[in-house]
Amino acid sequence: MMQLDDKIYVAGHRGMVGSAIVRCLQSQGFTNIVTRTHSELDLTRQADVEQFFAQERPDYVFLAAAKVGGIVANQTSPADFMYENMMLEMNVIHSAWRNGCRKLLFLGSSCIYPRLAPQPMPESCLLTSSLESTNEAYALAKISGLKYCEYLNRQYNTDFISVMPTNLYGPNDNYHPVNSHVLPALIRRFHEAKVSGAGSVVCWGDGSPLREFLYVDDLAELCVFLMNNYSGNETVNAGTGREITIKELTNLVAEIVGFNGEIKWDTSKPNGTPRKLLNVDKARKLGWEAHTSLREGIKLAYNDFLTHY
């Protein structure tokens, strides 16, 4: 169990997941949280990461730093996604082991699972068939980080665990017009259409894919919970166990934002994976379940968007 004065390093504390973990730790009374901005510590630079860990020697590490993006970003920059994610993961995980870190939690993504995995996807389906091509590079990098934690546990008896969340959203999300994920992209698109008085909004694909969405503060609670209550080589899925079509999601976001125009679908654009629902039985059996409804979470996310963007 983490003690309130243990030194806890949150890598990626300015991102959506990292900032949620910091909020969760602070709300529970943890007082010795270590952070570094990218300008202070570039996690892709091995020597700098090694020096940081040798100086700080954190007791616990939450590895939430990552290069992330939506379909467009993943398709146009696969080499960047693979290189940056693999470098930062290996540097942080390796240095944590070398400097006696008691426990590390690695954040992955549900895209590590095969494109046509059984639904809902259990943790055991990892590496059983081919990946979704549109984000293969990112998935391979995340699988490498997960496996490196597993191999360190086997070879050196470390206590490094991993969590694979479904699609995330919430405060500090990325609302870039091209490189964002589907839910924040919809929030921005409908907000701008409402403000400009546009009569219609064009969305990618045909709206048929099914997706699951988890509010990021729910994930943060799970991460802190697992750091205190779980050890094992197999990853733990993080999701709600509920799914929605992209078309239904689009209509819900438009309603919450207040856009009343027409929604058009560009079927020349890719849909991505047809279905991505996580089996969350393992997390539930451990004693955790998400509690923020999708409607409530989108309202909170939209308020954050209005406040910061």
LINLINWO-V326079 format. One record per pair of residues at least 4 apart in sequence whose ideal C-beta (glycine too) atoms are under 6 Angstrom apart, sorted by the first residue. I is the first residue (numbers start at 1). GAP is how many residues later the second one is. D is the distance in whole Angstrom. If there is no record, write none. Layout:
{{I:GAP:D} {I:GAP:D}}
//
This chain:
{{1:227:5} {2:4:5} {2:58:6} {2:226:6} {4:25:5} {4:26:5} {4:27:6} {5:26:6} {5:27:5} {6:53:4} {7:25:5} {7:51:5} {7:52:5} {8:25:5} {8:52:5} {9:25:4} {9:49:4} {9:52:5} {10:8:5} {10:11:5} {10:12:5} {10:25:6} {10:52:5} {11:52:5} {11:54:4} {11:81:6} {12:6:4} {12:52:4} {12:53:3} {13:5:4} {13:9:5} {13:22:4} {16:156:5} {16:157:5} {16:200:5} {17:47:4} {17:90:6} {17:199:6} {18:46:4} {19:153:5} {20:196:4} {20:197:5} {20:200:4} {21:41:5} {21:199:5} {21:202:6} {24:196:4} {24:197:6} {24:200:5} {25:5:4} {25:8:6} {34:22:6} {34:24:6} {36:4:4} {36:5:4} {41:11:6} {43:6:6} {43:22:6} {43:45:4} {43:48:6} {43:49:6} {44:40:6} {44:43:4} {44:44:5} {46:45:5} {49:42:4} {49:46:5} {50:45:5} {52:4:6} {53:42:4} {53:46:4} {54:45:6} {57:42:5} {59:43:5} {60:43:5} {61:35:5} {61:40:5} {61:43:4} {62:43:5} {63:29:5} {63:43:5} {64:43:5} {65:23:6} {66:19:6} {67:14:6} {67:17:4} {67:18:5} {69:4:3} {69:5:6} {69:110:4} {70:110:6} {70:111:5} {71:63:5} {71:201:6} {72:106:5} {73:4:6} {73:106:4} {74:60:6} {74:61:4} {74:64:6} {75:59:6} {77:4:6} {78:59:4} {80:4:6} {81:56:5} {81:57:5} {82:4:6} {82:55:4} {82:59:5} {85:56:4} {86:55:5} {86:58:6} {89:4:6} {89:56:4} {90:4:6} {93:55:5} {95:4:6} {96:5:4} {96:8:5} {97:55:5} {97:61:6} {103:56:5} {104:56:4} {105:56:5} {105:118:6} {105:122:5} {106:39:5} {106:43:5} {106:56:4} {107:56:6} {108:4:6} {108:34:4} {108:38:6} {108:54:6} {108:56:5} {109:33:5} {110:54:6} {110:56:5} {110:166:6} {110:168:6} {111:24:5} {111:28:5} {112:27:5} {112:30:5} {112:31:5} {113:4:5} {113:8:5} {113:12:6} {114:14:6} {114:15:4} {115:17:4} {115:158:6} {117:4:5} {117:8:5} {119:156:5} {119:158:5} {120:157:4} {120:158:6} {120:159:4} {121:4:6} {121:157:5} {121:158:6} {122:157:4} {123:111:5} {123:112:5} {123:114:6} {131:5:5} {131:8:5} {132:141:5} {134:138:6} {135:4:6} {146:16:5} {146:89:6} {149:11:4} {149:13:6} {150:83:5} {151:4:6} {152:4:5} {152:6:5} {152:8:6} {153:5:5} {153:7:6} {153:80:6} {159:72:5} {161:69:6} {162:73:4} {163:73:5} {163:75:5} {164:71:5} {164:73:5} {165:49:6} {165:54:5} {165:73:4} {166:46:4} {166:48:5} {166:73:4} {166:112:5} {167:44:6} {167:46:5} {168:46:6} {168:48:5} {169:4:6} {169:14:4} {169:44:6} {169:132:5} {170:45:5} {170:46:4} {170:131:5} {171:133:4} {173:11:4} {174:6:5} {175:5:6} {175:9:5} {175:13:5} {175:134:6} {176:4:5} {180:4:5} {180:5:4} {186:64:6} {186:67:4} {187:66:6} {187:115:6} {187:118:5} {189:12:6} {190:63:6} {190:64:5} {190:67:4} {190:69:4} {191:66:5} {193:5:4} {193:8:5} {193:66:5} {194:64:6} {194:65:5} {199:62:5} {200:61:5} {200:62:4} {200:64:5} {201:62:6} {202:62:5} {202:64:5} {203:47:6} {203:62:6} {204:62:6} {204:65:4} {205:64:6} {205:66:4} {206:59:5} {206:61:5} {207:39:5} {207:40:3} {207:58:6} {209:37:5} {209:62:5} {209:63:6} {209:65:6} {210:33:5} {210:35:6} {210:65:4} {212:27:5} {212:28:6} {212:31:5} {212:65:5} {213:81:6} {214:4:6} {214:5:6} {214:25:5} {214:26:6} {214:76:6} {215:77:4} {215:82:4} {218:72:4} {218:74:5} {219:19:5} {222:16:5} {222:66:5} {225:4:6} {225:63:5} {226:4:4} {236:46:6} {236:47:6} {237:41:4} {237:43:5} {239:39:4} {239:41:5} {240:50:5} {241:39:5} {243:34:5} {244:4:5} {244:5:5} {250:13:6} {253:4:6} {254:5:4} {256:42:5} {256:43:6} {256:46:6} {280:4:6} {283:5:5} {284:5:6} {292:4:6} {292:5:5} {305:4:5}}
//
